[in-house]
Amino acid sequence: MEKIAFICTHNSCRSQIAEAFGKALASDAFESWSAGTEIKDQINPDAVRIMKERYGIDMIKNGQHNKTLAELPPVDGVVTMGCGVECPFLPCKWRVDWGLDDPTGQADAAYLKTMEEIREKIMDLRQQVLKEQK
C-alpha cells in the first residue's frame, strides 16, 4: 500500500489534520503519516479539539503525536502544507504542495476552513491513488 507523508514545519496542526483525515477517510487507498522539521511539543490543542467536536476524530486517542522526518518510514508521496519554507529533501516518487493557510492562533472559523480544505484534498487524493492502483 502506498505511504504518504504530510509535512509541515512544526507537525502540530495542518500536517496532523491531514494524517487524521487520511487515516479516517482514505485508509483503503494509502497509509498516512505526518512529520515536521522543527516539531512542537504537542499537537495544536485547538486542532485536536475542533477535529474531535466537528468530525468525531480524536487525534490523541488515535495515537497521533509530533514526529520528525527521521521517524517516517520510506514513503511514496510527500504532501507539503504550504509553509513558505523550503522543506528538506525526503526521498519519494512524487511531491505536491497544498498551499494551505496556517490557522494557528486564529478563531475556530479559520481552523474549520483549513480542515475542510484538507478533508476535500484527502478525498481527491484518495480517488487519485485508487484510480492509479487499478
A tleap script that builds the chain and sets N, CA, C and O, in Angstrom:
source leaprc.protein.ff14SB
mol = sequence {
  NMET GLU LYS ILE ALA PHE ILE CYS THR HIE
  ASN SER CYS ARG SER GLN ILE ALA GLU ALA
  PHE GLY LYS ALA LEU ALA SER ASP ALA PHE
  GLU SER TRP SER ALA GLY THR GLU ILE LYS
  ASP GLN ILE ASN PRO ASP ALA VAL ARG ILE
  MET LYS GLU ARG TYR GLY ILE ASP MET ILE
  LYS ASN GLY GLN HIE ASN LYS THR LEU ALA
  GLU LEU PRO PRO VAL ASP GLY VAL VAL THR
  MET GLY CYS GLY VAL GLU CYS PRO PHE LEU
  PRO CYS LYS TRP ARG VAL ASP TRP GLY LEU
  ASP ASP PRO THR GLY GLN ALA ASP ALA ALA
  TYR LEU LYS THR MET GLU GLU ILE ARG GLU
  LYS ILE MET ASP LEU ARG GLN GLN VAL LEU
  LYS GLU GLN CLYS
}
set mol.1.N position { 0.847 -1.180 0.000 }
set mol.1.CA position { 0.000 0.000 0.000 }
set mol.1.C position { 0.894 1.244 0.000 }
set mol.1.O position { 1.932 1.280 0.661 }
set mol.2.N position { 0.472 2.251 -0.746 }
set mol.2.CA position { 1.230 3.488 -0.844 }
set mol.2.C position { 1.273 4.196 0.517 }
set mol.2.O position { 0.293 4.216 1.261 }
set mol.3.N position { 2.438 4.771 0.813 }
set mol.3.CA position { 2.611 5.548 2.043 }
set mol.3.C position { 2.780 7.008 1.659 }
set mol.3.O position { 3.586 7.344 0.791 }
set mol.4.N position { 2.010 7.878 2.316 }
set mol.4.CA position { 2.071 9.303 2.027 }
set mol.4.C position { 2.411 10.062 3.300 }
set mol.4.O position { 1.813 9.840 4.353 }
set mol.5.N position { 3.382 10.961 3.186 }
set mol.5.CA position { 3.801 11.791 4.315 }
set mol.5.C position { 3.275 13.207 4.123 }
set mol.5.O position { 3.434 13.803 3.057 }
set mol.6.N position { 2.654 13.731 5.154 }
set mol.6.CA position { 2.168 15.101 5.180 }
set mol.6.C position { 3.155 15.892 6.037 }
set mol.6.O position { 3.317 15.619 7.227 }
set mol.7.N position { 3.812 16.876 5.419 }
set mol.7.CA position { 4.927 17.550 6.059 }
set mol.7.C position { 4.616 19.023 6.286 }
set mol.7.O position { 4.106 19.709 5.399 }
set mol.8.N position { 4.928 19.493 7.479 }
set mol.8.CA position { 4.796 20.900 7.833 }
set mol.8.C position { 5.911 21.218 8.829 }
set mol.8.O position { 6.451 20.315 9.469 }
set mol.9.N position { 6.246 22.464 8.954 }
set mol.9.CA position { 7.371 22.840 9.787 }
set mol.9.C position { 7.281 22.257 11.199 }
set mol.9.O position { 8.210 21.587 11.650 }
set mol.10.N position { 6.182 22.504 11.892 }
set mol.10.CA position { 6.088 22.121 13.307 }
set mol.10.C position { 5.355 20.813 13.577 }
set mol.10.O position { 5.335 20.345 14.716 }
set mol.11.N position { 4.754 20.216 12.556 }
set mol.11.CA position { 3.989 18.981 12.722 }
set mol.11.C position { 3.032 19.086 13.906 }
set mol.11.O position { 2.939 18.174 14.726 }
set mol.12.N position { 2.327 20.206 13.983 }
set mol.12.CA position { 1.409 20.367 15.104 }
set mol.12.C position { -0.022 20.686 14.671 }
set mol.12.O position { -0.936 20.578 15.488 }
set mol.13.N position { -0.245 21.073 13.419 }
set mol.13.CA position { -1.594 21.472 13.035 }
set mol.13.C position { -1.989 20.872 11.685 }
set mol.13.O position { -2.593 19.800 11.646 }
set mol.14.N position { -1.657 21.546 10.574 }
set mol.14.CA position { -2.128 21.105 9.255 }
set mol.14.C position { -1.691 19.689 8.894 }
set mol.14.O position { -2.506 18.898 8.419 }
set mol.15.N position { -0.441 19.362 9.106 }
set mol.15.CA position { 0.032 18.018 8.753 }
set mol.15.C position { -0.626 16.960 9.637 }
set mol.15.O position { -0.911 15.855 9.176 }
set mol.16.N position { -0.866 17.295 10.904 }
set mol.16.CA position { -1.556 16.359 11.804 }
set mol.16.C position { -3.016 16.175 11.380 }
set mol.16.O position { -3.546 15.065 11.431 }
set mol.17.N position { -3.661 17.270 10.962 }
set mol.17.CA position { -5.044 17.180 10.479 }
set mol.17.C position { -5.096 16.288 9.242 }
set mol.17.O position { -5.989 15.451 9.114 }
set mol.18.N position { -4.134 16.466 8.329 }
set mol.18.CA position { -4.087 15.638 7.125 }
set mol.18.C position { -3.879 14.166 7.474 }
set mol.18.O position { -4.519 13.293 6.889 }
set mol.19.N position { -2.994 13.892 8.415 }
set mol.19.CA position { -2.789 12.499 8.841 }
set mol.19.C position { -4.090 11.921 9.394 }
set mol.19.O position { -4.462 10.793 9.072 }
set mol.20.N position { -4.771 12.694 10.220 }
set mol.20.CA position { -6.014 12.217 10.837 }
set mol.20.C position { -7.091 11.936 9.790 }
set mol.20.O position { -7.730 10.885 9.823 }
set mol.21.N position { -7.292 12.872 8.861 }
set mol.21.CA position { -8.280 12.646 7.810 }
set mol.21.C position { -7.858 11.486 6.905 }
set mol.21.O position { -8.698 10.692 6.482 }
set mol.22.N position { -6.579 11.387 6.612 }
set mol.22.CA position { -6.109 10.280 5.793 }
set mol.22.C position { -6.417 8.937 6.423 }
set mol.22.O position { -6.889 8.020 5.752 }
set mol.23.N position { -6.150 8.824 7.711 }
set mol.23.CA position { -6.423 7.571 8.424 }
set mol.23.C position { -7.920 7.284 8.495 }
set mol.23.O position { -8.346 6.137 8.360 }
set mol.24.N position { -8.714 8.331 8.707 }
set mol.24.CA position { -10.162 8.151 8.868 }
set mol.24.C position { -10.896 7.946 7.543 }
set mol.24.O position { -11.881 7.210 7.491 }
set mol.25.N position { -10.427 8.588 6.478 }
set mol.25.CA position { -11.202 8.625 5.235 }
set mol.25.C position { -10.548 7.928 4.042 }
set mol.25.O position { -11.214 7.683 3.036 }
set mol.26.N position { -9.260 7.607 4.137 }
set mol.26.CA position { -8.578 7.073 2.959 }
set mol.26.C position { -7.675 5.883 3.261 }
set mol.26.O position { -6.776 5.582 2.476 }
set mol.27.N position { -7.894 5.207 4.371 }
set mol.27.CA position { -7.010 4.093 4.736 }
set mol.27.C position { -7.132 2.919 3.770 }
set mol.27.O position { -6.294 2.018 3.788 }
set mol.28.N position { -8.161 2.917 2.929 }
set mol.28.CA position { -8.285 1.881 1.910 }
set mol.28.C position { -7.387 2.165 0.702 }
set mol.28.O position { -7.186 1.292 -0.143 }
set mol.29.N position { -6.849 3.387 0.621 }
set mol.29.CA position { -6.034 3.777 -0.522 }
set mol.29.C position { -4.562 3.961 -0.171 }
set mol.29.O position { -3.687 3.613 -0.964 }
set mol.30.N position { -4.286 4.507 1.012 }
set mol.30.CA position { -2.900 4.772 1.388 }
set mol.30.C position { -2.752 4.864 2.897 }
set mol.30.O position { -3.721 5.086 3.623 }
set mol.31.N position { -1.496 4.685 3.361 }
set mol.31.CA position { -1.149 4.907 4.762 }
set mol.31.C position { -0.778 6.372 4.923 }
set mol.31.O position { -0.084 6.938 4.079 }
set mol.32.N position { -1.236 6.982 5.997 }
set mol.32.CA position { -0.978 8.400 6.248 }
set mol.32.C position { 0.005 8.576 7.390 }
set mol.32.O position { -0.117 7.957 8.446 }
set mol.33.N position { 0.984 9.438 7.149 }
set mol.33.CA position { 1.994 9.781 8.137 }
set mol.33.C position { 2.145 11.296 8.135 }
set mol.33.O position { 1.863 11.946 7.129 }
set mol.34.N position { 2.577 11.848 9.224 }
set mol.34.CA position { 2.906 13.278 9.240 }
set mol.34.C position { 4.209 13.465 10.009 }
set mol.34.O position { 4.585 12.650 10.851 }
set mol.35.N position { 4.885 14.574 9.688 }
set mol.35.CA position { 6.143 14.882 10.367 }
set mol.35.C position { 6.477 16.347 10.134 }
set mol.35.O position { 5.854 17.027 9.319 }
set mol.36.N position { 7.474 16.810 10.868 }
set mol.36.CA position { 7.900 18.197 10.739 }
set mol.36.C position { 9.402 18.332 10.860 }
set mol.36.O position { 10.107 17.389 11.218 }
set mol.37.N position { 9.872 19.523 10.553 }
set mol.37.CA position { 11.304 19.794 10.598 }
set mol.37.C position { 11.732 20.406 11.931 }
set mol.37.O position { 12.872 20.221 12.357 }
set mol.38.N position { 10.841 21.125 12.586 }
set mol.38.CA position { 11.112 21.765 13.879 }
set mol.38.C position { 9.901 21.547 14.767 }
set mol.38.O position { 9.155 22.487 15.044 }
set mol.39.N position { 9.700 20.326 15.213 }
set mol.39.CA position { 8.437 19.948 15.841 }
set mol.39.C position { 8.184 20.668 17.161 }
set mol.39.O position { 9.104 21.016 17.900 }
set mol.40.N position { 6.912 20.872 17.419 }
set mol.40.CA position { 6.447 21.414 18.697 }
set mol.40.C position { 6.339 20.261 19.685 }
set mol.40.O position { 6.492 19.097 19.314 }
set mol.41.N position { 6.076 20.592 20.943 }
set mol.41.CA position { 6.000 19.543 21.967 }
set mol.41.C position { 4.641 18.862 22.032 }
set mol.41.O position { 4.491 17.848 22.713 }
set mol.42.N position { 3.640 19.412 21.324 }
set mol.42.CA position { 2.324 18.775 21.306 }
set mol.42.C position { 1.575 19.190 20.047 }
set mol.42.O position { 1.910 20.183 19.401 }
set mol.43.N position { 0.552 18.404 19.716 }
set mol.43.CA position { -0.321 18.770 18.618 }
set mol.43.C position { -1.131 19.993 19.061 }
set mol.43.O position { -1.512 20.097 20.227 }
set mol.44.N position { -1.388 20.899 18.150 }
set mol.44.CA position { -2.138 22.115 18.430 }
set mol.44.C position { -3.451 21.762 19.148 }
set mol.44.O position { -4.286 21.056 18.582 }
set mol.45.N position { -3.643 22.243 20.385 }
set mol.45.CA position { -4.844 21.881 21.156 }
set mol.45.C position { -6.154 22.309 20.487 }
set mol.45.O position { -7.163 21.614 20.608 }
set mol.46.N position { -6.148 23.442 19.784 }
set mol.46.CA position { -7.361 23.863 19.079 }
set mol.46.C position { -7.685 22.901 17.943 }
set mol.46.O position { -8.849 22.567 17.727 }
set mol.47.N position { -6.671 22.458 17.221 }
set mol.47.CA position { -6.893 21.488 16.152 }
set mol.47.C position { -7.447 20.183 16.716 }
set mol.47.O position { -8.379 19.606 16.157 }
set mol.48.N position { -6.873 19.724 17.821 }
set mol.48.CA position { -7.345 18.487 18.457 }
set mol.48.C position { -8.810 18.643 18.868 }
set mol.48.O position { -9.631 17.765 18.601 }
set mol.49.N position { -9.127 19.749 19.509 }
set mol.49.CA position { -10.493 19.993 19.998 }
set mol.49.C position { -11.502 20.062 18.849 }
set mol.49.O position { -12.552 19.421 18.901 }
set mol.50.N position { -11.186 20.826 17.833 }
set mol.50.CA position { -12.135 21.031 16.738 }
set mol.50.C position { -12.302 19.759 15.902 }
set mol.50.O position { -13.414 19.442 15.478 }
set mol.51.N position { -11.226 19.040 15.665 }
set mol.51.CA position { -11.347 17.764 14.929 }
set mol.51.C position { -12.257 16.796 15.672 }
set mol.51.O position { -13.044 16.076 15.057 }
set mol.52.N position { -12.146 16.785 16.998 }
set mol.52.CA position { -12.983 15.886 17.795 }
set mol.52.C position { -14.435 16.353 17.792 }
set mol.52.O position { -15.350 15.549 17.613 }
set mol.53.N position { -14.647 17.666 17.992 }
set mol.53.CA position { -16.013 18.196 18.052 }
set mol.53.C position { -16.717 18.121 16.700 }
set mol.53.O position { -17.871 17.699 16.624 }
set mol.54.N position { -16.036 18.523 15.644 }
set mol.54.CA position { -16.672 18.652 14.333 }
set mol.54.C position { -16.718 17.348 13.540 }
set mol.54.O position { -17.714 17.046 12.882 }
set mol.55.N position { -15.634 16.584 13.610 }
set mol.55.CA position { -15.527 15.395 12.765 }
set mol.55.C position { -15.507 14.079 13.543 }
set mol.55.O position { -15.489 13.006 12.941 }
set mol.56.N position { -15.510 14.153 14.868 }
set mol.56.CA position { -15.504 12.937 15.672 }
set mol.56.C position { -14.183 12.188 15.614 }
set mol.56.O position { -14.145 10.989 15.891 }
set mol.57.N position { -13.103 12.870 15.261 }
set mol.57.CA position { -11.784 12.243 15.169 }
set mol.57.C position { -10.934 12.719 16.342 }
set mol.57.O position { -10.639 13.907 16.469 }
set mol.58.N position { -10.548 11.777 17.196 }
set mol.58.CA position { -9.723 12.084 18.365 }
set mol.58.C position { -8.271 11.749 18.033 }
set mol.58.O position { -7.846 10.601 18.162 }
set mol.59.N position { -7.519 12.754 17.608 }
set mol.59.CA position { -6.141 12.532 17.176 }
set mol.59.C position { -5.280 11.945 18.290 }
set mol.59.O position { -4.442 11.081 18.034 }
set mol.60.N position { -5.477 12.404 19.513 }
set mol.60.CA position { -4.657 11.908 20.633 }
set mol.60.C position { -5.000 10.457 20.935 }
set mol.60.O position { -4.108 9.622 21.082 }
set mol.61.N position { -6.288 10.156 21.028 }
set mol.61.CA position { -6.710 8.781 21.306 }
set mol.61.C position { -6.257 7.835 20.194 }
set mol.61.O position { -5.971 6.665 20.445 }
set mol.62.N position { -6.192 8.348 18.967 }
set mol.62.CA position { -5.770 7.531 17.833 }
set mol.62.C position { -4.249 7.368 17.763 }
set mol.62.O position { -3.731 6.744 16.837 }
set mol.63.N position { -3.539 7.929 18.742 }
set mol.63.CA position { -2.098 7.716 18.842 }
set mol.63.C position { -1.235 8.692 18.069 }
set mol.63.O position { -0.030 8.479 17.935 }
set mol.64.N position { -1.831 9.761 17.557 }
set mol.64.CA position { -1.018 10.736 16.847 }
set mol.64.C position { -0.150 11.520 17.820 }
set mol.64.O position { -0.558 11.816 18.943 }
set mol.65.N position { 1.041 11.848 17.372 }
set mol.65.CA position { 1.978 12.631 18.168 }
set mol.65.C position { 2.926 13.341 17.204 }
set mol.65.O position { 3.009 12.973 16.032 }
set mol.66.N position { 3.625 14.336 17.680 }
set mol.66.CA position { 4.564 15.073 16.848 }
set mol.66.C position { 5.743 14.172 16.494 }
set mol.66.O position { 6.271 13.446 17.336 }
set mol.67.N position { 6.144 14.240 15.211 }
set mol.67.CA position { 7.223 13.386 14.718 }
set mol.67.C position { 8.182 14.193 13.844 }
set mol.67.O position { 7.788 15.142 13.166 }
set mol.68.N position { 9.434 13.793 13.879 }
set mol.68.CA position { 10.422 14.381 12.978 }
set mol.68.C position { 10.448 13.576 11.680 }
set mol.68.O position { 9.901 12.475 11.609 }
set mol.69.N position { 11.089 14.139 10.655 }
set mol.69.CA position { 11.210 13.437 9.384 }
set mol.69.C position { 11.941 12.107 9.546 }
set mol.69.O position { 11.657 11.148 8.827 }
set mol.70.N position { 12.873 12.047 10.483 }
set mol.70.CA position { 13.651 10.822 10.710 }
set mol.70.C position { 12.785 9.666 11.211 }
set mol.70.O position { 13.178 8.505 11.093 }
set mol.71.N position { 11.611 9.971 11.769 }
set mol.71.CA position { 10.728 8.934 12.298 }
set mol.71.C position { 9.800 8.334 11.246 }
set mol.71.O position { 9.064 7.390 11.535 }
set mol.72.N position { 9.831 8.873 10.031 }
set mol.72.CA position { 8.969 8.370 8.969 }
set mol.72.C position { 9.526 7.089 8.363 }
set mol.72.O position { 10.741 6.908 8.287 }
set mol.73.N position { 8.630 6.199 7.932 }
set mol.73.CA position { 9.111 5.067 7.136 }
set mol.73.C position { 9.405 5.581 5.718 }
set mol.73.O position { 9.086 6.731 5.414 }
set mol.74.N position { 9.995 4.774 4.862 }
set mol.74.CA position { 10.124 5.192 3.462 }
set mol.74.C position { 8.725 5.474 2.897 }
set mol.74.O position { 7.797 4.696 3.116 }
set mol.75.N position { 8.578 6.585 2.171 }
set mol.75.CA position { 7.264 6.982 1.662 }
set mol.75.C position { 7.271 7.057 0.141 }
set mol.75.O position { 8.314 7.224 -0.490 }
set mol.76.N position { 6.072 6.927 -0.429 }
set mol.76.CA position { 5.897 7.027 -1.873 }
set mol.76.C position { 5.617 8.462 -2.293 }
set mol.76.O position { 6.097 8.919 -3.330 }
set mol.77.N position { 4.833 9.175 -1.475 }
set mol.77.CA position { 4.467 10.538 -1.811 }
set mol.77.C position { 4.657 11.481 -0.644 }
set mol.77.O position { 4.571 11.086 0.519 }
set mol.78.N position { 4.920 12.744 -0.978 }
set mol.78.CA position { 5.088 13.782 0.032 }
set mol.78.C position { 4.140 14.929 -0.306 }
set mol.78.O position { 4.122 15.436 -1.428 }
set mol.79.N position { 3.350 15.326 0.700 }
set mol.79.CA position { 2.469 16.474 0.574 }
set mol.79.C position { 2.921 17.510 1.588 }
set mol.79.O position { 2.855 17.279 2.795 }
set mol.80.N position { 3.385 18.663 1.088 }
set mol.80.CA position { 3.730 19.756 1.992 }
set mol.80.C position { 2.512 20.665 2.117 }
set mol.80.O position { 1.660 20.716 1.229 }
set mol.81.N position { 2.450 21.375 3.227 }
set mol.81.CA position { 1.246 22.130 3.552 }
set mol.81.C position { 1.251 23.577 3.061 }
set mol.81.O position { 0.220 24.248 3.104 }
set mol.82.N position { 2.394 24.060 2.599 }
set mol.82.CA position { 2.463 25.450 2.150 }
set mol.82.C position { 3.029 26.363 3.208 }
set mol.82.O position { 2.521 27.463 3.426 }
set mol.83.N position { 4.072 25.917 3.862 }
set mol.83.CA position { 4.640 26.654 4.990 }
set mol.83.C position { 5.443 27.875 4.565 }
set mol.83.O position { 5.817 28.694 5.405 }
set mol.84.N position { 5.711 28.002 3.274 }
set mol.84.CA position { 6.509 29.130 2.824 }
set mol.84.C position { 7.994 28.965 3.068 }
set mol.84.O position { 8.762 29.916 2.923 }
set mol.85.N position { 8.397 27.772 3.436 }
set mol.85.CA position { 9.813 27.477 3.612 }
set mol.85.C position { 10.163 26.284 2.734 }
set mol.85.O position { 9.289 25.497 2.371 }
set mol.86.N position { 11.408 26.152 2.403 }
set mol.86.CA position { 11.859 25.027 1.591 }
set mol.86.C position { 12.008 23.807 2.492 }
set mol.86.O position { 12.806 23.807 3.430 }
set mol.87.N position { 11.238 22.777 2.199 }
set mol.87.CA position { 11.325 21.555 3.001 }
set mol.87.C position { 12.583 20.785 2.616 }
set mol.87.O position { 12.994 20.808 1.456 }
set mol.88.N position { 13.190 20.110 3.570 }
set mol.88.CA position { 14.374 19.317 3.245 }
set mol.88.C position { 13.993 18.169 2.317 }
set mol.88.O position { 12.826 17.786 2.236 }
set mol.89.N position { 14.972 17.631 1.628 }
set mol.89.CA position { 14.737 16.533 0.702 }
set mol.89.C position { 14.286 15.299 1.462 }
set mol.89.O position { 14.894 14.903 2.456 }
set mol.90.N position { 13.219 14.706 0.980 }
set mol.90.CA position { 12.714 13.450 1.514 }
set mol.90.C position { 12.494 12.549 0.309 }
set mol.90.O position { 11.657 12.856 -0.540 }
set mol.91.N position { 13.227 11.442 0.213 }
set mol.91.CA position { 13.076 10.583 -0.964 }
set mol.91.C position { 11.630 10.129 -1.152 }
set mol.91.O position { 10.981 9.668 -0.213 }
set mol.92.N position { 11.135 10.271 -2.396 }
set mol.92.CA position { 9.766 9.882 -2.699 }
set mol.92.C position { 9.591 9.787 -4.208 }
set mol.92.O position { 10.452 10.239 -4.962 }
set mol.93.N position { 8.487 9.206 -4.651 }
set mol.93.CA position { 8.174 9.095 -6.075 }
set mol.93.C position { 7.517 10.368 -6.593 }
set mol.93.O position { 7.679 10.723 -7.761 }
set mol.94.N position { 6.778 11.053 -5.731 }
set mol.94.CA position { 6.091 12.284 -6.136 }
set mol.94.C position { 5.954 13.224 -4.946 }
set mol.94.O position { 6.005 12.806 -3.789 }
set mol.95.N position { 5.778 14.518 -5.265 }
set mol.95.CA position { 5.681 15.551 -4.235 }
set mol.95.C position { 4.710 16.618 -4.726 }
set mol.95.O position { 4.693 16.959 -5.909 }
set mol.96.N position { 3.897 17.144 -3.801 }
set mol.96.CA position { 2.963 18.224 -4.126 }
set mol.96.C position { 2.859 19.157 -2.918 }
set mol.96.O position { 3.007 18.727 -1.774 }
set mol.97.N position { 2.606 20.425 -3.185 }
set mol.97.CA position { 2.392 21.386 -2.098 }
set mol.97.C position { 0.935 21.840 -2.148 }
set mol.97.O position { 0.451 22.263 -3.198 }
set mol.98.N position { 0.242 21.753 -1.027 }
set mol.98.CA position { -1.174 22.117 -0.976 }
set mol.98.C position { -1.392 23.603 -0.707 }
set mol.98.O position { -2.518 24.077 -0.856 }
set mol.99.N position { -0.381 24.347 -0.323 }
set mol.99.CA position { -0.504 25.789 -0.166 }
set mol.99.C position { -1.597 26.239 0.792 }
set mol.99.O position { -2.344 27.170 0.491 }
set mol.100.N position { -1.693 25.588 1.934 }
set mol.100.CA position { -2.752 25.884 2.911 }
set mol.100.C position { -2.332 26.944 3.918 }
set mol.100.O position { -1.180 26.976 4.351 }
set mol.101.N position { -3.267 27.809 4.289 }
set mol.101.CA position { -3.021 28.789 5.346 }
set mol.101.C position { -2.974 28.095 6.699 }
set mol.101.O position { -3.725 27.151 6.946 }
set mol.102.N position { -2.097 28.560 7.567 }
set mol.102.CA position { -1.983 28.024 8.929 }
set mol.102.C position { -2.982 28.746 9.829 }
set mol.102.O position { -2.882 29.961 9.997 }
set mol.103.N position { -3.943 28.029 10.411 }
set mol.103.CA position { -4.947 28.672 11.263 }
set mol.103.C position { -4.488 28.925 12.698 }
set mol.103.O position { -5.237 29.505 13.484 }
set mol.104.N position { -3.287 28.507 13.053 }
set mol.104.CA position { -2.801 28.626 14.428 }
set mol.104.C position { -2.962 30.053 14.950 }
set mol.104.O position { -2.544 31.018 14.311 }
set mol.105.N position { -3.578 30.160 16.129 }
set mol.105.CA position { -3.770 31.447 16.785 }
set mol.105.C position { -4.979 32.220 16.302 }
set mol.105.O position { -5.223 33.335 16.764 }
set mol.106.N position { -5.737 31.652 15.386 }
set mol.106.CA position { -6.917 32.321 14.857 }
set mol.106.C position { -8.189 31.732 15.466 }
set mol.106.O position { -8.141 30.794 16.262 }
set mol.107.N position { -9.318 32.303 15.075 }
set mol.107.CA position { -10.621 31.835 15.556 }
set mol.107.C position { -10.943 30.456 14.969 }
set mol.107.O position { -10.337 30.022 13.989 }
set mol.108.N position { -11.907 29.785 15.594 }
set mol.108.CA position { -12.300 28.449 15.144 }
set mol.108.C position { -12.685 28.428 13.666 }
set mol.108.O position { -12.449 27.426 12.990 }
set mol.109.N position { -13.266 29.501 13.153 }
set mol.109.CA position { -13.674 29.537 11.744 }
set mol.109.C position { -12.485 29.313 10.813 }
set mol.109.O position { -12.631 28.666 9.776 }
set mol.110.N position { -11.318 29.836 11.165 }
set mol.110.CA position { -10.122 29.629 10.343 }
set mol.110.C position { -9.707 28.158 10.359 }
set mol.110.O position { -9.320 27.611 9.327 }
set mol.111.N position { -9.787 27.523 11.519 }
set mol.111.CA position { -9.477 26.093 11.615 }
set mol.111.C position { -10.452 25.288 10.772 }
set mol.111.O position { -10.052 24.393 10.026 }
set mol.112.N position { -11.727 25.611 10.893 }
set mol.112.CA position { -12.737 24.864 10.149 }
set mol.112.C position { -12.536 25.008 8.646 }
set mol.112.O position { -12.710 24.041 7.905 }
set mol.113.N position { -12.178 26.181 8.194 }
set mol.113.CA position { -11.920 26.405 6.774 }
set mol.113.C position { -10.746 25.545 6.312 }
set mol.113.O position { -10.839 24.856 5.297 }
set mol.114.N position { -9.655 25.585 7.048 }
set mol.114.CA position { -8.476 24.790 6.696 }
set mol.114.C position { -8.779 23.300 6.779 }
set mol.114.O position { -8.354 22.533 5.914 }
set mol.115.N position { -9.506 22.884 7.807 }
set mol.115.CA position { -9.852 21.466 7.948 }
set mol.115.C position { -10.684 20.985 6.769 }
set mol.115.O position { -10.460 19.891 6.250 }
set mol.116.N position { -11.628 21.786 6.355 }
set mol.116.CA position { -12.475 21.382 5.233 }
set mol.116.C position { -11.660 21.312 3.943 }
set mol.116.O position { -11.874 20.413 3.129 }
set mol.117.N position { -10.736 22.241 3.748 }
set mol.117.CA position { -9.857 22.189 2.577 }
set mol.117.C position { -9.025 20.909 2.595 }
set mol.117.O position { -8.868 20.252 1.566 }
set mol.118.N position { -8.492 20.559 3.765 }
set mol.118.CA position { -7.692 19.343 3.886 }
set mol.118.C position { -8.551 18.112 3.647 }
set mol.118.O position { -8.136 17.193 2.943 }
set mol.119.N position { -9.745 18.086 4.227 }
set mol.119.CA position { -10.650 16.941 4.031 }
set mol.119.C position { -10.934 16.726 2.547 }
set mol.119.O position { -10.880 15.598 2.056 }
set mol.120.N position { -11.235 17.798 1.845 }
set mol.120.CA position { -11.513 17.694 0.404 }
set mol.120.C position { -10.284 17.210 -0.369 }
set mol.120.O position { -10.409 16.385 -1.273 }
set mol.121.N position { -9.112 17.713 -0.023 }
set mol.121.CA position { -7.891 17.306 -0.709 }
set mol.121.C position { -7.564 15.841 -0.424 }
set mol.121.O position { -7.066 15.137 -1.303 }
set mol.122.N position { -7.838 15.380 0.792 }
set mol.122.CA position { -7.629 13.961 1.133 }
set mol.122.C position { -8.547 13.090 0.292 }
set mol.122.O position { -8.122 12.056 -0.222 }
set mol.123.N position { -9.798 13.499 0.147 }
set mol.123.CA position { -10.742 12.709 -0.646 }
set mol.123.C position { -10.328 12.686 -2.126 }
set mol.123.O position { -10.449 11.656 -2.788 }
set mol.124.N position { -9.847 13.808 -2.635 }
set mol.124.CA position { -9.356 13.845 -4.018 }
set mol.124.C position { -8.130 12.956 -4.178 }
set mol.124.O position { -8.014 12.220 -5.158 }
set mol.125.N position { -7.220 13.027 -3.217 }
set mol.125.CA position { -6.015 12.199 -3.258 }
set mol.125.C position { -6.379 10.719 -3.183 }
set mol.125.O position { -5.781 9.897 -3.877 }
set mol.126.N position { -7.341 10.383 -2.358 }
set mol.126.CA position { -7.821 9.002 -2.253 }
set mol.126.C position { -8.291 8.498 -3.617 }
set mol.126.O position { -7.906 7.412 -4.052 }
set mol.127.N position { -9.125 9.292 -4.287 }
set mol.127.CA position { -9.632 8.892 -5.609 }
set mol.127.C position { -8.488 8.725 -6.610 }
set mol.127.O position { -8.483 7.779 -7.398 }
set mol.128.N position { -7.543 9.621 -6.579 }
set mol.128.CA position { -6.402 9.566 -7.495 }
set mol.128.C position { -5.585 8.308 -7.260 }
set mol.128.O position { -5.222 7.617 -8.211 }
set mol.129.N position { -5.291 8.003 -5.997 }
set mol.129.CA position { -4.484 6.818 -5.678 }
set mol.129.C position { -5.242 5.547 -6.043 }
set mol.129.O position { -4.653 4.629 -6.614 }
set mol.130.N position { -6.533 5.471 -5.727 }
set mol.130.CA position { -7.311 4.286 -6.071 }
set mol.130.C position { -7.368 4.078 -7.584 }
set mol.130.O position { -7.298 2.944 -8.058 }
set mol.131.N position { -7.493 5.157 -8.335 }
set mol.131.CA position { -7.524 5.069 -9.797 }
set mol.131.C position { -6.201 4.528 -10.327 }
set mol.131.O position { -6.186 3.700 -11.238 }
set mol.132.N position { -5.093 4.994 -9.758 }
set mol.132.CA position { -3.777 4.552 -10.200 }
set mol.132.C position { -3.491 3.097 -9.821 }
set mol.132.O position { -2.669 2.440 -10.460 }
set mol.133.N position { -4.172 2.589 -8.775 }
set mol.133.CA position { -3.958 1.210 -8.329 }
set mol.133.C position { -4.651 0.199 -9.229 }
set mol.133.O position { -4.332 -0.989 -9.196 }
set mol.134.N position { -5.602 0.672 -10.036 }
set mol.134.CA position { -6.344 -0.255 -10.904 }
set mol.134.C position { -5.520 -0.711 -12.076 }
set mol.134.O position { -5.996 -1.492 -12.900 }
savepdb mol mol.pdb
quit
